[in-house]
Amino acid sequence: MKWGAMAAAAVPLTSAGAGHAGTTPATFDRIPPETLPGGAYDRYVAKLAAEGRFSGVVLLSHRGRTVLSRAYGLADRDRGVRNHEGTAFSLSSAGKPFHAVAILQLAQQGRLWLTDPVGKYLSGFAADVAEQVNLHHLLSGTSGLDLPEEDVQRVFQSRDEVHEYHQQRVRRARLVGVPGVPTAAHAEAEVTIPALVVEAVSGMTYWDYVRRNIFERCGMTGSAFCTRPQWLTDRHIAHPYMEVADGSVVDAVRNLDKGSPYPYVLGKNPGRAFIDAPGDGGFVTAPDLVRFARALADGTVLDRPWADVLLGAKTPHGPGSFGAYGVVVEIANGQWVYQRSGGNPGVGANWSIYPDTGWVGVILGNRDGMPLQDLIGQEMQAITGAPAGGGAGG
């Protein structure tokens, strides 16, 4: 892991290019023309927007300096509010690394160990879960846990109701695999349980902990865990535009009776949640994700060795792709890329960090139909020169 290129612009690249065939520090230091306004990536996104396939914000930053920033479509169609760089978008699963950062902050302080079992901090779990599943298993996606189906039709009315529901649901987790053995499953318990551990150790709600210890420390002034009333009234928050069974597109947060017809999110509507579940989501602006990336690099949010623990490759997913703690890491054209994606009806998000070259890419969307994997691939190609096969995202 090489962080030098992500430090302040005044710090020169040193050995960032070492060991990569065909590259030099000078090569890594250049601005690829594909990333510039009017370049290949800019033209690609503009074409998607013109076709009605993208509504949202894309941003490319090099060493903290914005190279490309574009906004398309409406944040709130009913009020005619357009998306702009300062619009906050729902992250969905792209916010899950925050819970991993929170756990590592507490580990850095010596308040917990990554080998601690669930039962050391939380009660009410089956004995095998409490005794055999530890924090490393949860963060690395190797817990072997499964949960009962979520009640996607329920419309929550308060933060307390959301918290109580997920606290009770996660205690019904079953051990269906072997802890420590990688699987392809998307286990929700691996998100909720660490968040509850953060609460048990810190004495704060997960939402308040992340606000104080991540958002505020990183200078993420446009980011928050917003409630449904805020989503409805705040002009700086993008509404999710969801396709429904008859082919029309509706504002999900204003149509809680409607759900998605797509199998992978069947029946879901993100507006029903009132606030994101502990360990998940959040609302973030594109510049704030750049601030988060830089805070990971410069020791603001985690000491540098602990940031390496967060982002170090742990489980292989495929050729050049690995799981880390809440993040996917991959090798693209001889460089590391750290990524996290998220999706929900009317929501699509991805952030990518290119530590060898100092780039950060952000994609935030608020309409169904955006080809998120293709967008990630086009961004990666513009920055690294790798073929646009679509990034992993996570």
N, C-alpha and C positions, 0 to 999 in steps of 0.2 A: 504494500500500500504506500503510495507516494503522495504526500499532502503538499509538498512545496509549491506546486503550481497553483494551489487554491488560496495561498496566503495573499497578503496585500499586494497590490499591483507593483509597488516599489521593490518587492523582493524578487530577484532574478530567478529564473529557472536554473536549477543546478543539475542534478542527475536524473531529472524526470524522464529523459529519453533513453537512459542507459538500459541496455539489454534488449531493446526492441529492434529487430532487424529492419534495416532500411529507413530508420528514423534518427533524427538528431534533435538536440534541444532547440535548434533554430527552426526545425520543421514543426515541432510541437508548439512553438511560440507564435506561429503565423495565424492569421485569421483566414480560414477557408472562405473563398468567395461564395460558396453555397450557403453560408450562414448569414450573409449580409442582406440588408433590404434590397429587394429586387432579385435576390439569388434564388437558387432552386427550391429551397425549403419555403421561403416566403411565397413564391409562386404556387407551390403545391397547396399550402394552407388557404391562400386566396381563392384558388379554384374550388376547393371543398366548400368554402363559405358561399361562393357564388352559386354552387349547386344545391345549397341548403343542407349540406352534410356536416357543417361545423358551425357552432355558436359557442363562443368563449374567448379565451386568451391564450396566446403562445408567447413565450419569452425565452430568448437565448442570452446568457450572460457570460462574459469572459473575464475572469479575474475580478469579479465584482462590478464590471462595467457592462451596461446593457448594450448588446449589439443589435438585437431585433426584438421589438415588442409590437404585437398586433392584437387587436380586439375586434370581434365580429359578433353581430346578433344582439339580442335583447336580454338583459338581466331580468326584466319584469315587463312582459308584453302588455299587461293590462294598463300599466302606468307609463308605458313608452320609455322606460329606462334602459339605456344601452349598456352593454358590457364595456368595461374599460380596465386599464391596468390595475386600478385600485379596487375592483370588484372582488369580493370574497366568494369562493366556490366551495361546495361540499367536496371533501376529499374521499369519502367512503373509505375503502381499504387502504388508500394511499396515505391515510393518517395513522396506520397501525404501528409504524416504527416509533411513534412517540412513546408508546408504552414500553418498548424495549429500551429507549433512552432513559426513561424514568427508572426502570429496574437497574440499569447500569450506573446511574447516578448514585443510587442507594448502595450498590455494591462498592463503588469507588469510595464511598464514605465509611465502608466497613459495617453497614447496618444490615446487610444480608450477604449470603454467598450464593453463587449460581448453582451450587450443588445442593442447596436446601430443598427438601421436599415440600410439596404443597401443604401437608399437614402441620408443618412447623408454624405457619402463619394463619391458616384458615381451618375452620371446623365444618362438619356437616358433609364431608365427602366420603364416598366409599373407601374402605380401608386400603384397597390396592392402589387407588388414585392418590390418597393422602400419603402413602408410604413410598410408592415407587416412582411417581412422577415428580421431577424436580424443575427448577426454574430454567435451567439450560434446555431441557426437553421442550418446555413450552415456547421459549423464544426461538428455538431452532426448528420448530415445526415437526418435532419427532416424539411427541407425547404419547401417541397411540390412542388419544381420546376421541370420543364421539359424543354428540349431544342429541337430545330429542328435537324434533322439528320445531322451528320457531313459529309462533303465532303471528303470521304476517298480516292478518286482518285487524289485529288489535290497534285501536287508536289511543295512544297514551296522552294523559292530560297534565303530567307534572314530572319534574326531575326525580322526585322521590319514587313515583310509580315506575319509571324506567329503571332506576337503580334496583328497586326491590325485585322486579321481574327478572332481570338478568342475574342478580345474585342468587335467586332461587333456582333459576333454570340451570346455571352452571354447576350447581351442586348435584344435579342429576346426570353429570358426565359419567360415561362408562369407559372402562379400559378395554378397547377392542383390538389393540395392537401391542407391540413390545416397545416400551419406552426406550428411546435412543435409536430406533430403527427408522430411517426416512420413509415417508409415504407421500403419495400425491394428494392426499386428502386436505381439504380446506377446513381445519378444525376451529370452530368459533371459540371453543373453550380455551384455546391457546392464546386468545386475545383477552378474554374477560378475566381469567384467573390472575395473570400478572397485574392487571389493573387493580383487582381487589387486594393483592399483596402490597402494591404501592400504597393503597389506602390504609391497610393494617399497620404498615411500618411508619408511614409519615403522619398518620392521624388526620389527613385531609381527604376530601373527595378527589377522585382521579381527575375530574375536570379542573378543579382548583389547583391541584398539584402541577398539571401540565401548563396551565396558564402562568403560574408564578415561576416555575423552574425551567420551562422551555420557551414559551412564547415571549415572556417578558425579558428573560436573559438574552434571547437572540435578537431582540428588537423587532419582533413580529407584531407590530402595532395594529395590523388589520386582521388579525387571526383570533378565533374564539371558538368555543363550543356553544353555538347559538341554539336558542329554543325556537319552537315553531312560531310563537308570536313575533319573535324578532325576524324570522325568515319572512313572515308576511308583511312586515311594516318597514324594515330597514332597506333603504334604496341601494345600499352598497352590497347586498347579498343577492347572488344570482338564483333565480327560481329554476327548478328542474322541469324541463319540458319532456313529457313522457308520451310515447306512442301507446295507444290503447287498441282494443280488439278491432274496432271498426276502421282503423287506419288513421284516425285523427290524432292530433297532438294536443295534450292538455297540460296545464300547469298543475303538477302533481300536488303541490302543497295547498292549492285551492280546490282540489278535487279528491278528497280523502276517500271517497266512496269508490274510486277507480283504482285498478291495479294493472301491472304489466302483464301482457299475454305471452311474453317470451319465456321459454322453459327454464333458463338458468336463473331468472328472477321472478318466476311465475307468481302472480298475485301481489307482488311487493309494491309499496308506495313509500318512498323515503320520508314524506311529510307526516306519516302516522307516528313517527318515533318520538315526537316532542323535543328530544335531545338525543344525540348519538349515544349508543351504549358505551359504558366504561371500557376503555381500551381501543375504541374504534373512532374513525371519522374526524370531525372538526371542520371548520371553515377557514380557508386560508387564501390569501392573495398570492399572485405569482411572484412579486418582489419579496414577499415574506419567505417563500420557499428558497429563494436565493440566499436570504439572510440565514435561514436554518442551515443550508449547505455550508456556508462560510463559517458559521459558529461550530459546526462539527470539525472543520479543518483547523481552526485556530485555538481550540481549547476552551472556548466560551461555555459550551454546554456539557462537554465531557473532556477530561484530561486526554491528551493525545493517545496514550496507550489504550485507554478505555474506548475511544472512538474506533481504534483498530479492532478491538474486541467486537464492537457492534457490527463492523463492516467486513470482517474477515470471512473468507469463503469457508463454509463448514460442511455442507452436504452437496454432492454433485447432482445437478438436474439434467445435464446433457453436455454436449461438447462445448466447453468454454463457459458454462453457466452453472452457478452455484447458489445455494441458499445461505444467507447470513441471518442475523437477528432481525427479523421483520423486513428484510430487504433482499432483493435479488442482485447478485453481483455477476458480471460476465466480462469476458475478454472480447473486445471488438477491435480488429485491426491492430493488435498489439497493445491496446490500452485497457485499463480497468474502466468499467462503467457500473455505478451503483444506481439501482432503480427501484421505484415502487409505484404500482398502479392501483387504481380503484374504480369500481363501477357500480352503479345502481340505476334504477329507472330514472332517466333524465340527467344522469351524472356520469362523467368520465374524467379521470384525472391521472396524471403521471408526472413524476419529477425524476430527473436523471442527473447524476453527478459524474463528471469526467475528471477524476483527480489528477491524472498525469498532465493534463493540458489546461486545467483551470476553468473548464466550461461547466455551466449548469443549464439544463433545459427544463422548461415547465410547459405542460399542456393541461389546461383546465377547460372543461366543456360542460354545457348545461342543456344539451338536447340529445335525445336518442338518435341513433343512426350515424354518429361520428365513428370513423374507422380508427379507433385508438391505437391498435397495434401497428397499422400502417403509418400513422403519424409518428409513433415512436421510432419506427424503422427509418423514416425519412429524416427525422432529426438526427439520429445516430449516423446516418450516411453523410449528412451535411457536415457533422463535426469530426467524425473519425475516418470517413472515406470507406467504411465497411459497406458491403452490399445491403440494400434496404430489404431485409427479410423480416423486419418486425422485431422489436426488442422484447425481452422476456417480461419486463415490468413487474411481475409478481402478483 
